């Protein structure tokens, strides 16, 4: 199956006031045509997450509803709701790690929940912030969870500590706190690499975007904008990022200065001088004409394509504008269903198990194996110690394909019967009886050999005594008898 990049987005009514009319859609990035639609959902911003299909495991979609404590679960193999979960509280944002192991959810009261997706076990629930949690993000390796809130704070939580049974009764403590914003945090983007080696971009309503280094827990650079920043998009190579204001201004910020061939200087990094390093980005034509994109309809969310060639900007009017990053030219516009506000947008490769468009056959072996649905269990509403102790997690084993030319069927059955097939009870009893007879014969042989060894020892002893008697001719018979009696007593 040829690779095809598609647009994954979700829609909702303006402001997320009601649920029902929204949908989750998949569109072709090149043509804009609709490929699949998942209805009966109306997720707000940061309330949609998905895991892509990989190999023999099908992906899934999680969508938290804005007006009730309900989460809808979809899989790519059917266009209807696969499962509805009742949550302990209404969630304001969710996040799923890259491997699809854990799901985190934040609430308006500042609480954060952490579930294991395959078992549904609630590993932890704690008060992470004083006010509403606005955004949650896992690092690419899933080692830590970052949470941003309306209290202007950003906390970094270790996932291993959150799921540690020895710390189940302790209050979670963040690994670090990124506290330099002054207003509500609106977005968080994690760079490439493992925890402590990756950098983090954060945006806030205080007109700033900050670049953090997790290894040193320090602020590298502050970018100051003329408008409040609502969302971010970061290039995979971390050479530049886009910052968008809700009014419609999208700023491109380059993190490296270009090389000057005339002077012989190489490309250098921008900023990195710490708290006092503030780079101001304005929207005047003289300084930023080439790095400002104006969207008249406003901006809700945006993302960069997998190839880093296109910027997708979603609007509250139900449009997704695709811009060429190199030239900032508008390439095409994707219109959503019913003109609803777009609350989530991302790009991905077309799932191999997408319903109605490709065969579910993997194309390997004899083609009889199909993509299995990844297990998703109902999330617990409270922490259950018994369920956590049992910790039963369903897993999907990858299919095993066998080349018939290398291993004949008859040989396979013969070896299977030899190694795996159990013997009957009668045959097993005969084997045990034969073994007992062999052991009894060995014991009888050992006893016979022991008797012979004792006889040889007695003969040797008598010979030694006779030689000693012959060497003492002057000894009286009574003395000889006494010596022999002493020797016999010593032998006994």
C-alpha positions in Angstrom: 0.0 0.0 0.0 1.6 3.4 -1.0 2.1 5.9 1.8 -0.4 8.7 1.9 -0.3 11.6 4.3 -3.8 12.6 5.6 -5.2 15.3 7.8 -6.7 14.3 11.1 -9.0 16.9 12.7 -12.0 17.2 15.0 -14.8 19.8 15.0 -17.2 21.1 17.5 -19.8 23.8 17.9 -18.4 27.3 18.5 -17.2 27.6 22.1 -17.9 23.9 22.8 -21.2 24.7 24.3 -23.0 21.6 23.3 -22.1 18.1 22.1 -23.4 16.1 19.2 -23.0 18.0 15.9 -19.2 17.7 15.8 -17.2 15.0 14.2 -13.7 13.6 13.7 -12.6 13.5 10.1 -9.8 12.2 7.9 -9.0 14.1 4.7 -6.4 13.7 2.0 -3.7 16.4 2.4 -3.1 16.7 -1.3 -6.6 16.9 -2.6 -8.6 17.8 0.5 -11.2 15.1 -0.1 -12.8 13.4 2.9 -11.6 9.8 3.5 -13.5 8.9 6.7 -15.8 10.5 9.3 -16.4 9.5 12.9 -19.5 11.2 14.2 -21.3 11.7 17.6 -18.6 13.7 19.2 -17.9 17.4 19.9 -14.5 17.6 21.7 -13.1 20.9 22.8 -9.5 22.0 22.2 -6.8 19.6 23.6 -9.5 17.0 24.3 -8.8 14.7 21.3 -5.9 12.2 21.2 -5.1 9.2 19.0 -2.6 6.4 18.5 -1.6 5.4 15.0 -2.0 1.9 13.6 1.4 0.0 13.6 2.1 -3.4 12.2 -0.6 -5.8 13.3 -2.1 -3.5 15.9 -4.9 -1.1 15.0 -5.0 2.4 16.3 -7.7 4.2 18.3 -9.1 7.7 19.0 -10.0 9.2 22.4 -12.4 12.1 22.5 -13.4 13.8 25.7 -16.8 15.6 25.7 -16.9 19.2 26.9 -20.2 19.3 28.8 -20.2 15.9 30.6 -17.8 13.4 32.1 -17.9 11.1 29.0 -15.1 9.9 26.8 -15.8 8.4 23.4 -13.5 5.7 22.0 -13.2 5.0 18.2 -11.0 2.7 16.2 -10.1 3.1 12.6 -11.9 -0.1 11.5 -15.4 1.3 12.0 -17.0 4.7 11.8 -19.2 4.3 15.0 -18.4 4.7 18.6 -16.5 1.7 19.9 -16.9 2.5 23.6 -18.3 5.1 25.9 -16.6 5.7 29.2 -18.0 7.5 32.2 -15.2 9.5 33.9 -14.9 10.6 37.5 -14.9 14.3 36.4 -15.3 16.4 33.3 -12.0 16.7 31.6 -10.6 19.9 30.1 -7.7 18.3 28.3 -6.2 14.8 27.6 -3.0 13.4 26.3 -1.8 9.9 25.3 1.9 8.8 25.1 3.4 7.8 21.8 3.2 4.1 22.6 -0.4 4.2 23.6 0.2 2.9 27.1 -1.0 5.7 29.4 -3.7 8.4 29.1 -3.7 11.5 31.2 -6.6 13.9 31.8 -6.9 17.3 33.4 -9.9 18.9 35.1 -11.2 22.4 35.7 -10.3 22.0 39.4 -6.6 21.4 38.7 -6.6 17.7 39.1 -4.8 15.2 36.9 -5.7 11.6 36.3 -3.4 8.9 34.9 -4.9 5.7 33.5 -3.4 2.6 31.8 -5.2 2.3 28.6 -5.0 -1.5 28.1 -6.3 -2.3 31.6 -8.2 0.8 32.6 -6.4 1.0 35.9 -6.3 4.4 37.5 -2.7 4.7 38.6 -2.9 8.1 40.1 -5.1 11.1 40.7 -3.7 14.2 42.3 -4.1 18.0 42.6 -1.5 19.3 40.2 -2.5 22.9 40.0 -4.6 25.6 41.7 -6.7 26.4 38.7 -7.9 24.7 35.5 -5.5 22.4 33.6 -5.3 23.8 30.1 -2.8 21.4 28.3 -1.1 18.1 28.9 1.8 16.7 26.9 4.0 13.6 27.1 7.6 13.7 26.0 8.5 11.7 22.9 9.8 8.8 25.1 6.8 8.9 27.5 9.1 9.3 30.5 7.5 12.5 31.9 4.2 14.3 31.7 4.0 18.1 31.4 1.0 20.0 32.6 0.1 23.6 32.0 -2.6 25.5 33.9 -4.4 28.8 34.2 -2.3 29.5 37.3 0.6 30.2 34.8 2.6 27.2 36.1 4.0 24.3 34.2 4.9 21.1 36.1 7.0 18.2 34.9 5.9 14.8 36.4 7.8 11.6 36.2 5.6 8.8 34.9 7.6 6.1 36.7 7.0 7.8 40.0 3.3 8.2 39.3 2.8 4.4 38.6 5.2 3.2 41.4 3.3 1.0 43.8 5.6 2.0 46.7 4.6 5.6 46.3 0.9 5.0 45.7 0.0 6.5 49.1 2.3 9.5 48.8 1.4 12.9 47.3 3.1 13.2 43.8 5.8 15.8 43.7 6.9 17.3 40.3 10.4 16.6 39.0 10.7 20.3 38.2 8.5 23.4 37.8 8.7 25.9 34.9 7.4 29.1 36.5 8.2 32.2 34.5 4.9 32.9 32.8 2.6 35.4 34.4 -0.8 34.4 32.8 -2.5 31.3 31.7 -0.5 28.7 29.8 -2.1 28.0 26.4 0.2 25.4 24.7 3.2 23.2 25.3 5.4 21.6 22.6 8.2 19.0 23.3 11.2 18.7 21.1 12.9 15.6 19.9 14.9 13.3 22.1 14.6 11.6 25.5 13.7 13.2 28.8 16.3 15.7 30.0 17.8 15.9 26.6 14.8 17.5 24.9 13.8 21.1 24.9 10.3 22.5 25.5 8.4 25.4 24.0 5.6 27.0 26.1 3.1 29.8 25.2 1.0 31.9 27.4 -1.6 34.8 27.3 1.2 37.0 28.7 2.3 37.7 25.0 5.4 35.4 25.3 6.8 32.1 24.2 9.5 30.5 26.3 12.2 28.0 25.3 13.3 25.7 28.2 16.1 23.2 28.7 15.0 20.3 30.8 18.5 18.9 31.5 19.5 22.1 33.3 15.9 23.1 34.3 16.6 26.6 33.0 14.9 29.1 30.8 17.0 29.6 27.6 15.1 32.4 25.7 11.9 34.4 25.9 10.2 35.5 22.7 7.9 38.5 23.2 5.0 39.1 20.8 2.6 42.0 20.2 -0.4 39.7 20.8 -1.3 36.9 23.2 -0.2 33.5 21.8 -2.8 30.7 21.7 -1.1 27.8 20.0 2.3 26.7 18.7 3.8 24.5 16.0 7.4 23.3 16.1 9.5 22.0 13.2 10.8 18.5 13.6 14.3 19.6 13.1 13.8 22.4 15.7 15.1 25.1 13.3 12.0 27.3 13.6 8.5 27.4 15.2 5.2 29.1 14.5 3.3 31.1 17.1 -0.3 32.0 16.4 -2.6 34.5 18.1 -6.3 33.8 18.2 -7.0 37.0 16.2 -5.3 35.5 13.1 -1.7 36.5 13.2 0.8 33.6 12.7 4.5 34.4 13.4 7.4 32.4 12.1 10.4 32.5 14.5 13.8 31.2 13.3 16.0 29.6 16.0 19.1 29.9 13.9 20.7 32.9 12.1 21.6 32.0 8.5 25.2 31.7 7.5 27.0 34.7 5.9 29.1 33.4 3.0 30.7 36.8 2.5 32.1 37.0 6.0 32.6 33.3 6.4 30.4 32.9 9.5 28.3 29.8 10.1 24.7 29.5 11.2 24.4 30.4 14.9 21.7 29.7 17.4 19.3 32.5 18.5 19.1 33.3 22.1 20.1 31.0 24.9 21.3 33.6 27.4 18.8 32.8 30.1 16.1 34.8 31.9 17.4 38.2 30.7 17.5 37.1 27.1 14.3 38.6 25.5 13.8 38.6 21.7 11.0 40.8 20.6 8.9 39.7 17.5 6.8 42.5 16.1 4.4 42.6 13.1 5.8 45.7 11.4 6.3 45.3 7.7 10.0 46.4 7.9 11.1 43.6 10.2 8.8 40.7 9.8 7.1 41.0 6.5 8.5 37.6 5.3 7.6 35.7 8.5 4.0 36.8 9.2 0.9 35.0 8.0 -2.4 36.8 8.4 -5.5 34.6 8.7 -8.6 36.7 8.6 -10.9 34.1 10.1 -8.8 33.7 13.3 -6.8 30.7 14.5 -7.8 27.9 16.9 -5.0 25.3 16.4 -2.3 24.5 13.9 0.4 21.9 13.0 3.2 21.2 10.7 3.0 18.3 8.2 5.1 15.1 8.6 7.4 16.3 5.8 7.8 19.7 7.4 6.8 21.3 4.0 3.3 22.6 4.9 1.7 24.5 7.8 -1.9 23.7 8.6 -3.9 26.5 10.3 -7.4 25.7 11.5 -10.0 28.4 12.1 -13.1 28.8 14.2 -15.1 29.2 11.0 -14.5 25.6 10.0 -11.6 25.9 7.5 -8.1 24.4 7.4 -5.7 26.5 5.4 -2.6 24.7 4.1 0.4 27.0 3.6 3.7 26.3 2.0 6.3 27.0 4.7 9.1 28.0 2.3 7.0 30.7 0.5 4.1 31.3 3.0 1.8 30.9 0.0 -1.7 29.5 0.6 -1.8 26.1 -1.3 -5.3 25.0 -0.6 -8.2 25.2 1.9 -10.1 22.3 3.4 -13.7 23.0 4.4 -15.1 21.0 7.3 -18.6 19.7 7.7 -21.3 22.2 8.6 -18.7 24.9 9.1 -18.0 23.9 12.7 -15.0 25.2 14.6 -11.9 23.0 14.3 -10.5 22.1 17.8 -7.8 19.7 16.8 -5.6 19.2 13.7 -2.7 16.9 13.0 -1.2 14.9 10.1 -0.5 11.2 9.9 0.1 8.4 7.5 -3.1 6.7 6.3 -3.9 3.8 8.7 -3.7 0.4 7.0 -6.9 -0.7 8.7 -9.0 2.3 7.8 -12.5 1.2 7.3 -14.0 1.1 3.8 -10.9 2.2 1.9 -8.2 -0.5 2.1 -8.2 -4.2 2.7 -7.5 -5.3 6.2 -5.1 -8.0 4.9 -1.5 -7.4 5.9 -0.3 -8.8 2.6 2.2 -11.1 4.3 2.2 -14.9 4.2 -1.0 -16.3 2.9 -3.0 -13.0 3.5 -5.3 -14.5 6.1 -4.1 -12.4 9.0 -5.8 -9.1 9.7 -5.1 -6.1 11.8 -6.4 -6.6 15.3 -8.0 -3.9 17.4 -5.7 -2.5 20.1 -7.2 -3.3 23.5 -8.8 -0.4 25.3 -10.5 -1.0 28.7 -13.0 1.2 30.5 -11.2 3.7 32.7 -11.7 3.3 36.5 -13.5 6.1 38.3 -11.7 5.5 41.5 -8.3 3.9 42.5 -8.8 0.2 43.1 -6.0 -1.5 45.1 -7.2 -5.0 44.2 -7.3 -4.3 40.5 -3.9 -2.8 40.6 -2.5 -5.7 42.5 -3.9 -8.2 39.9 -2.9 -5.9 37.0 -4.3 -8.0 34.2 -3.4 -6.4 30.9 -4.6 -7.9 27.6 -1.9 -7.9 24.9 -1.8 -8.5 21.2 0.9 -10.9 20.1 2.3 -10.2 16.6 1.5 -12.8 13.9 4.2 -15.4 13.2 4.6 -16.4 9.6 6.2 -19.7 8.5 7.9 -20.5 5.2 6.6 -23.9 4.2 9.7 -24.5 1.9 12.0 -24.5 4.9 9.9 -26.7 7.3 7.7 -29.4 6.0 4.3 -30.0 7.6 5.1 -33.7 8.5 8.3 -32.7 10.2 6.6 -30.0 12.1 3.9 -32.3 13.4 6.5 -34.9 14.4 8.5 -32.4 16.3 5.4 -31.0 17.9 4.4 -34.5 19.1 7.9 -35.1 20.5 8.2 -31.9 22.4 4.7 -30.8 23.3 2.3 -33.8 23.1 1.6 -35.3 26.5 1.9 -39.0 27.1 -0.9 -41.2 28.3 -1.3 -42.1 32.0 -0.5 -45.8 31.4 2.7 -45.1 29.5 3.7 -42.6 32.1 3.2 -45.3 34.9 5.3 -47.9 32.9 8.1 -45.4 32.6 8.0 -44.7 36.4 8.0 -48.5 37.2 11.0 -49.1 34.9 12.9 -46.3 36.6 12.2 -47.8 40.0 13.4 -51.2 38.9 16.6 -49.7 37.6 17.2 -47.9 40.9 16.7 -51.1 42.9 19.2 -53.0 40.8 21.7 -50.2 41.3 21.2 -50.4 45.1 21.7 -54.2 45.1 24.9 -53.9 43.1 26.3 -51.3 45.4 25.5 -53.5 48.5 27.4 -56.5 46.9 30.4 -54.4 46.1 30.4 -53.0 49.7 30.4 -56.5 51.1 33.4 -57.5 48.9 35.3 -54.5 50.0 34.8 -55.3 53.7 36.0 -58.9 53.2 39.1 -57.7 51.4 39.8 -55.3 54.3 39.5 -58.1 56.9 41.9 -60.3 55.0 44.4 -57.5 54.8 44.1 -56.8 58.5 44.7 -60.4 59.5 47.8 -60.6 57.3 49.3 -57.5 59.0 48.7 -59.0 62.5 50.4 -62.2 61.6 53.5 -60.4 60.4 53.7 -58.4 63.7 53.4 -61.6 65.8 56.2 -63.3 63.9 58.5 -60.3 64.5 58.2 -60.8 68.4 59.5 -64.3 69.2 60.3 -63.7 72.9 56.8 -62.6 73.8 54.9 -65.0 76.1 51.7 -66.6 74.9 49.8 -64.6 77.5 51.2 -61.4 76.2 50.4 -62.3 72.7 46.8 -63.1 73.6 46.5 -59.8 75.4 47.9 -57.9 72.4 45.5 -59.6 70.1 42.6 -58.8 72.3 43.6 -55.1 72.4 43.9 -55.1 68.6 40.5 -56.7 68.2 38.9 -54.2 70.6 40.5 -51.5 68.6 39.1 -52.9 65.4 35.6 -53.2 66.8 
